[in-house]
């Protein structure tokens, strides 16, 4: 999700990195809705509705929100509760499935859990259409008894390389199957 193509992320480009590479001016990125403020407390339900409106209808069926657990409870849940219609089933139910504006919510631990300026805090999209998980090197296993012979042990090594290709973030004029909500720059 967060990769920006640098060595910190082993050269991987994630969704956030892909969006931020489209333009240096966040308001020019077609697939990002700039929130009403730079703090989470300034985000409004309308920001989420407008983010959902950005998503092309072709990708509605399998779309999900991808956010941190902290963001869900500090922002989305509060906005839902503030609508004035308490959903007692959600509050008391032992079921852990979460939804927001009709889309399933999935927690992603690496998504922001503290607020910041120009921060993509929520992603909505169909990742099965906007990204690929590819295999760069097929799984290989090898074993050796040589080094461990005197201890009656066998050494086993397994190697596999995978890569993620994110291509569904659109550009400055076209939307893709992945959209997001970003906080204002200041």
C-alpha positions in Angstrom: 0.0 0.0 0.0 2.7 2.5 0.9 5.6 1.7 -1.4 7.1 4.7 -3.3 9.6 2.7 -5.4 12.6 3.5 -3.2 14.9 1.0 -1.6 13.0 1.5 1.7 10.2 -0.5 0.0 12.5 -2.8 -2.0 11.6 -0.9 -5.2 7.9 -1.7 -4.8 5.4 1.0 -5.8 2.2 0.8 -3.7 -1.2 2.5 -4.1 -0.2 5.6 -2.1 3.1 5.9 -3.9 1.4 5.5 -7.3 -1.1 8.3 -6.5 1.6 10.6 -5.2 3.7 10.0 -8.3 0.9 11.3 -10.6 1.3 15.0 -9.7 3.0 17.2 -7.1 -0.3 19.1 -6.7 -2.8 16.8 -4.9 -5.8 18.6 -6.3 -4.7 17.7 -9.9 -5.0 13.9 -9.2 -8.3 12.7 -10.6 -8.7 9.7 -8.3 -8.1 11.6 -5.1 -10.7 13.6 -3.1 -9.1 16.3 -1.1 -10.7 16.4 2.3 -12.2 19.5 3.9 -9.3 19.8 6.3 -5.8 18.6 7.1 -6.9 17.0 10.5 -9.0 13.9 10.8 -11.5 15.8 13.0 -12.1 18.1 10.0 -13.1 15.4 7.6 -16.9 15.3 6.9 -19.2 12.5 5.8 -19.5 14.4 2.5 -15.8 13.8 1.9 -16.4 10.1 2.0 -19.5 10.4 -0.2 -17.6 12.3 -2.8 -14.8 9.8 -2.7 -17.3 7.0 -3.3 -18.8 9.1 -6.1 -15.4 9.2 -7.8 -15.3 5.4 -8.2 -16.5 4.4 -11.6 -19.7 2.3 -11.3 -18.0 -0.6 -13.2 -15.9 -1.3 -10.1 -18.6 -1.0 -7.4 -19.3 -4.7 -6.9 -16.0 -5.7 -5.4 -14.8 -2.4 -4.0 -13.7 -2.1 -0.4 -12.5 0.6 1.9 -8.8 0.1 2.9 -8.0 1.9 6.1 -6.3 1.6 9.5 -8.3 0.3 12.4 -7.6 3.6 14.2 -8.9 5.7 11.3 -12.1 3.6 11.3 -12.8 4.1 14.9 -11.7 7.7 15.2 -13.2 9.0 12.0 -15.6 6.8 10.1 -17.4 5.3 13.1 -17.9 8.7 14.6 -19.3 10.1 11.4 -21.7 7.2 11.1 -22.8 7.6 14.8 -23.3 11.4 14.2 -25.9 10.7 11.5 -28.4 10.2 14.4 -29.6 6.8 13.4 -28.1 4.4 15.9 -27.5 0.9 14.5 -28.0 -1.2 17.6 -27.1 -4.4 15.7 -23.7 -3.0 14.8 -23.0 -1.8 18.4 -24.1 -5.1 20.1 -23.3 -7.7 17.4 -20.4 -10.0 17.9 -20.0 -10.1 14.1 -16.8 -8.3 13.1 -17.7 -7.4 9.5 -17.7 -3.6 8.9 -19.3 -1.5 6.2 -19.3 2.2 5.4 -21.5 3.8 2.8 -22.4 0.3 1.5 -18.8 -0.8 1.0 -17.0 -3.4 3.1 -14.2 -2.1 5.3 -10.9 -3.9 5.5 -8.2 -2.9 8.0 -4.7 -2.4 6.6 -2.1 -2.1 9.4 0.3 0.0 7.4 -2.3 2.7 6.5 -2.0 5.9 8.6 -3.0 5.6 12.3 -2.1 9.2 13.1 -3.2 12.3 11.2 -1.0 14.3 8.9 -1.1 16.9 6.1 -1.5 15.6 2.5 -2.0 12.1 3.8 -4.0 9.4 1.9 -6.0 8.1 4.8 -8.6 6.0 3.0 -8.6 4.0 -0.2 -11.7 2.7 -2.0 -11.4 0.4 -4.9 -11.4 -3.0 -6.5 -7.8 -4.2 -6.1 -8.5 -7.3 -8.2 -8.9 -5.0 -11.2 -6.4 -2.2 -10.4 -3.4 -4.3 -9.3 -1.6 -7.6 -9.9 0.5 -9.7 -7.6 3.1 -11.4 -9.7 5.8 -14.0 -9.1 9.3 -12.8 -10.1 11.0 -16.0 -9.1 9.2 -19.3 -8.6 9.4 -21.0 -5.2 12.6 -23.2 -5.0 13.7 -25.4 -2.1 17.1 -26.9 -1.5 18.6 -28.9 1.3 22.0 -29.7 2.7 23.3 -32.1 5.3 26.9 -31.1 4.9 27.2 -28.2 7.4 24.9 -29.8 9.9 26.3 -33.4 9.6 27.9 -33.7 13.0 24.6 -32.6 14.7 22.4 -34.9 12.7 20.6 -32.0 11.2 19.5 -31.0 7.7 19.5 -27.3 6.5 16.7 -26.3 4.2 16.4 -23.0 2.3 13.4 -21.8 0.4 13.3 -18.8 -1.9 10.5 -17.0 -3.7 10.2 -13.5 -5.1 6.9 -11.7 -5.6 6.1 -8.2 -6.9 3.0 -6.0 -6.9 2.0 -3.9 -9.9 -0.4 -1.1 -9.2 -1.9 0.4 -12.4 -5.5 1.3 -11.4 -5.0 4.8 -9.9 -5.8 6.7 -13.0 -4.0 10.0 -13.8 -4.7 13.7 -13.8 -7.8 13.4 -16.0 -8.9 9.7 -15.9 -10.2 7.7 -13.0 -9.3 4.1 -12.3 -10.7 1.3 -10.2 -8.9 2.7 -7.2 -9.7 6.1 -5.6 -8.8 7.7 -2.3 -9.4 10.4 0.3 -6.4 12.6 1.1 -6.3 15.3 3.8 -5.6 18.9 2.8 -2.0 20.1 2.7 -2.4 22.6 5.5 
